[in-house]
Amino acid sequence: MAKKVNKKFLAMLLTISVVVVGSLLAFGFWRYEHNINPKRQAALGAKALAAKHYKVALSHYQNALMVAARRRLPEAPAYCVKTGDIYALMTPGHPRRISKALGYWDHALLLNPKYKPALLRILNVSRAYAKHLSPAFGGQVEKIATKLIALEPNNAQWYIDRAQARRGYLQPNPRPRPGVEFFPVRQ
């Protein structure tokens, strides 16, 4: 004759074991997340970038950015700009990569609206778009040049860029010269 199984005891045991295992997994993830050092990840990314391993460098900089943005560290805009630079370097002139790079540079401006390296990169790409593709990007050039003038009023280049954008001098070039890099990224 078979003995009766205590269903309440088994249900309680199963519930407790699920809670314990879940809490251990959550603690392990939390500990892993808080052990990531963004400066160490950025250093590893710089080393991989110097060796031209762009995907590895991209992964390290994205990890550094994720943790720095979550902790609201002042280095977060720099990691955004570096991630955008890597996207721009991976395939120069590729529209999808350039749009991702612009997205990271815009994200840097969301974290710090006066971050000059991000403004400069957006200005360079917008100027290239306005000269080679569409004069509609002149408004973007004017907006970024105005922000740069507010940051650095003694630089004449920002005034020139803003004036050219306002007067419509940034017209598409009908025949781009061969051998010229389409979207230059200044470091």
Buried (B, 14 or more C-beta within 10 A) or exposed (E): EEEEEEEEEEEEEEEEEEEEEEEEEEEEEEEEEEEBEBEEBBEBBBEBBEEEBBEBBBBBBBBBBBBBBEEEBEBBBBBBBBBBBBBBBBEEEBEEBBEBBBBBBEBBBEBBEEBBBBBBBBBBBBBBBBBBBEBEBBEBBBBBBBBBBEEEEEEEEBBEBBEBBBEEBBEEEEEEEEEEEBBBBEE
